[in-house]
Amino acid sequence: QVQLVESGGGLVQPGGSLRLSCAASGSTRPIQTMAWYRQAPGSQRELVAIITSGGVTNYPNSVRGRFTISRDNAKNTVYLQMNSLKPEDTAVYYCNVAYLPGLSYWGQGTQVTVSS
């Protein structure tokens, strides 16, 4: 059974940084895409960053230039480095790992709060 364990959330002041991690275990299949989403109260879950098996990345305009996604294939782990954080970045952040189209799993979510 696939398990995703997230870590790294917390409270940070505006302008600060956080690094999220998500480690996948329980499958021998190679991981295709890895991604981070977030969901703020009263809002829909939105894509924050995605990285393919070949290392191609993509970001929405709201975080481009501030967030960086990376992966360590040997550890089946995806990271999200978040810099210059803003109060509007406050949300629960979820990792998503896809082994095949239509076969993906979600992490349990980690709270990120940006506040002074």
C-alpha atoms as a printed R data frame, in Angstrom:
    type eleno elety resid chain resno       x      y       z
1   ATOM     1    CA   GLN     A     1   0.000  0.000   0.000
2   ATOM     2    CA   VAL     A     2   1.359  3.388  -1.032
3   ATOM     3    CA   GLN     A     3   2.016  5.856   1.752
4   ATOM     4    CA   LEU     A     4   3.007  9.496   1.442
5   ATOM     5    CA   VAL     A     5   4.486 11.202   4.478
6   ATOM     6    CA   GLU     A     6   4.720 14.974   4.436
7   ATOM     7    CA   SER     A     7   6.739 17.201   6.696
8   ATOM     8    CA   GLY     A     8   8.007 20.760   6.969
9   ATOM     9    CA   GLY     A     9   4.934 22.904   7.463
10  ATOM    10    CA   GLY     A    10   4.560 25.494  10.177
11  ATOM    11    CA   LEU     A    11   4.207 29.156  11.055
12  ATOM    12    CA   VAL     A    12   6.445 31.691   9.337
13  ATOM    13    CA   GLN     A    13   6.511 35.455   9.064
14  ATOM    14    CA   PRO     A    14   5.869 37.207   5.746
15  ATOM    15    CA   GLY     A    15   9.020 37.161   3.666
16  ATOM    16    CA   GLY     A    16  10.222 33.976   5.316
17  ATOM    17    CA   SER     A    17  10.958 30.537   3.905
18  ATOM    18    CA   LEU     A    18   9.851 26.969   4.456
19  ATOM    19    CA   ARG     A    19  10.789 23.660   2.864
20  ATOM    20    CA   LEU     A    20   8.229 20.898   2.527
21  ATOM    21    CA   SER     A    21   9.092 17.247   1.991
22  ATOM    22    CA   CYS     A    22   6.996 14.297   0.891
23  ATOM    23    CA   ALA     A    23   8.349 10.750   0.923
24  ATOM    24    CA   ALA     A    24   6.561  7.949  -0.928
25  ATOM    25    CA   SER     A    25   6.788  4.278  -0.028
26  ATOM    26    CA   GLY     A    26   4.984  1.013  -0.673
27  ATOM    27    CA   SER     A    27   5.280  0.612  -4.450
28  ATOM    28    CA   THR     A    28   7.975 -0.729  -6.767
29  ATOM    29    CA   ARG     A    29   6.571  1.168  -9.754
30  ATOM    30    CA   PRO     A    30   8.601  4.130 -10.958
31  ATOM    31    CA   ILE     A    31   7.042  7.472 -10.066
32  ATOM    32    CA   GLN     A    32   5.981  9.644 -12.982
33  ATOM    33    CA   THR     A    33   4.874 13.098 -11.924
34  ATOM    34    CA   MET     A    34   5.150 14.557  -8.444
35  ATOM    35    CA   ALA     A    35   3.287 17.678  -7.449
36  ATOM    36    CA   TRP     A    36   2.255 19.984  -4.666
37  ATOM    37    CA   TYR     A    37  -1.236 21.405  -4.260
38  ATOM    38    CA   ARG     A    38  -2.707 23.693  -1.654
39  ATOM    39    CA   GLN     A    39  -6.141 24.423  -0.291
40  ATOM    40    CA   ALA     A    40  -7.069 27.499   1.699
41  ATOM    41    CA   PRO     A    41 -10.273 27.648   3.781
42  ATOM    42    CA   GLY     A    42 -13.280 28.175   1.537
43  ATOM    43    CA   SER     A    43 -11.235 27.675  -1.624
44  ATOM    44    CA   GLN     A    44 -10.689 24.866  -4.093
45  ATOM    45    CA   ARG     A    45  -7.514 22.842  -4.096
46  ATOM    46    CA   GLU     A    46  -5.049 24.372  -6.556
47  ATOM    47    CA   LEU     A    47  -1.836 23.214  -8.179
48  ATOM    48    CA   VAL     A    48   1.279 24.897  -6.773
49  ATOM    49    CA   ALA     A    49   4.081 23.067  -8.562
50  ATOM    50    CA   ILE     A    50   4.653 19.944 -10.629
51  ATOM    51    CA   ILE     A    51   7.734 18.045 -11.746
52  ATOM    52    CA   THR     A    52   7.904 15.250 -14.298
53  ATOM    53    CA   SER     A    53  10.098 12.159 -14.187
54  ATOM    54    CA   GLY     A    54  12.458 13.998 -16.526
55  ATOM    55    CA   GLY     A    55  12.737 16.997 -14.227
56  ATOM    56    CA   VAL     A    56  10.541 19.404 -16.175
57  ATOM    57    CA   THR     A    57   8.778 21.786 -13.804
58  ATOM    58    CA   ASN     A    58   5.805 24.088 -14.012
59  ATOM    59    CA   TYR     A    59   4.265 26.659 -11.671
60  ATOM    60    CA   PRO     A    60   1.278 28.987 -11.657
61  ATOM    61    CA   ASN     A    61   2.047 32.693 -11.882
62  ATOM    62    CA   SER     A    62   1.128 33.164  -8.224
63  ATOM    63    CA   VAL     A    63   4.232 31.288  -7.015
64  ATOM    64    CA   ARG     A    64   6.610 31.329  -9.988
65  ATOM    65    CA   GLY     A    65   9.961 32.770  -8.967
66  ATOM    66    CA   ARG     A    66   9.302 32.162  -5.263
67  ATOM    67    CA   PHE     A    67   8.680 28.396  -5.053
68  ATOM    68    CA   THR     A    68  10.936 25.629  -6.348
69  ATOM    69    CA   ILE     A    69   9.965 21.990  -6.678
70  ATOM    70    CA   SER     A    70  12.600 19.262  -6.807
71  ATOM    71    CA   ARG     A    71  12.756 15.499  -6.440
72  ATOM    72    CA   ASP     A    72  15.164 12.819  -5.302
73  ATOM    73    CA   ASN     A    73  14.293  9.700  -7.260
74  ATOM    74    CA   ALA     A    74  16.566  7.495  -5.165
75  ATOM    75    CA   LYS     A    75  14.549  8.448  -2.094
76  ATOM    76    CA   ASN     A    76  11.143  8.708  -3.820
77  ATOM    77    CA   THR     A    77  10.879 12.149  -2.271
78  ATOM    78    CA   VAL     A    78   9.624 15.467  -3.553
79  ATOM    79    CA   TYR     A    79  10.464 18.828  -2.036
80  ATOM    80    CA   LEU     A    80   8.957 22.290  -2.199
81  ATOM    81    CA   GLN     A    81  11.211 25.199  -1.304
82  ATOM    82    CA   MET     A    82   9.062 28.239  -0.579
83  ATOM    83    CA   ASN     A    83  10.698 31.659  -0.348
84  ATOM    84    CA   SER     A    84   9.337 35.181   0.050
85  ATOM    85    CA   LEU     A    85   6.198 33.782   1.591
86  ATOM    86    CA   LYS     A    86   3.073 35.926   1.683
87  ATOM    87    CA   PRO     A    87  -0.022 35.738   3.893
88  ATOM    88    CA   GLU     A    88  -1.988 34.552   0.858
89  ATOM    89    CA   ASP     A    89   0.218 31.454   0.727
90  ATOM    90    CA   THR     A    90  -1.462 30.279   3.929
91  ATOM    91    CA   ALA     A    91  -3.113 26.921   3.235
92  ATOM    92    CA   VAL     A    92  -2.894 23.202   3.776
93  ATOM    93    CA   TYR     A    93  -0.326 21.838   1.341
94  ATOM    94    CA   TYR     A    94  -0.732 18.364  -0.150
95  ATOM    95    CA   CYS     A    95   1.705 16.327  -2.184
96  ATOM    96    CA   ASN     A    96   0.486 14.156  -5.045
97  ATOM    97    CA   VAL     A    97   2.444 11.311  -6.574
98  ATOM    98    CA   ALA     A    98   1.435  9.650  -9.835
99  ATOM    99    CA   TYR     A    99   2.672  6.199 -10.878
100 ATOM   100    CA   LEU     A   100   0.477  5.966 -13.971
101 ATOM   101    CA   PRO     A   101  -2.170  8.208 -15.546
102 ATOM   102    CA   GLY     A   102  -5.125  7.855 -13.218
103 ATOM   103    CA   LEU     A   103  -3.110  6.153 -10.483
104 ATOM   104    CA   SER     A   104  -2.056  8.815  -8.037
105 ATOM   105    CA   TYR     A   105  -1.970  9.224  -4.301
106 ATOM   106    CA   TRP     A   106  -2.295 12.129  -1.891
107 ATOM   107    CA   GLY     A   107  -0.369 13.003   1.232
108 ATOM   108    CA   GLN     A   108  -2.120 13.784   4.477
109 ATOM   109    CA   GLY     A   109  -1.545 17.528   4.169
110 ATOM   110    CA   THR     A   110   0.633 19.919   6.134
111 ATOM   111    CA   GLN     A   111  -0.420 23.356   7.364
112 ATOM   112    CA   VAL     A   112   1.523 26.405   6.244
113 ATOM   113    CA   THR     A   113   0.634 29.658   7.973
114 ATOM   114    CA   VAL     A   114   2.212 32.958   6.967
115 ATOM   115    CA   SER     A   115   1.517 35.606   9.566
116 ATOM   116    CA   SER     A   116   3.252 38.246  11.622
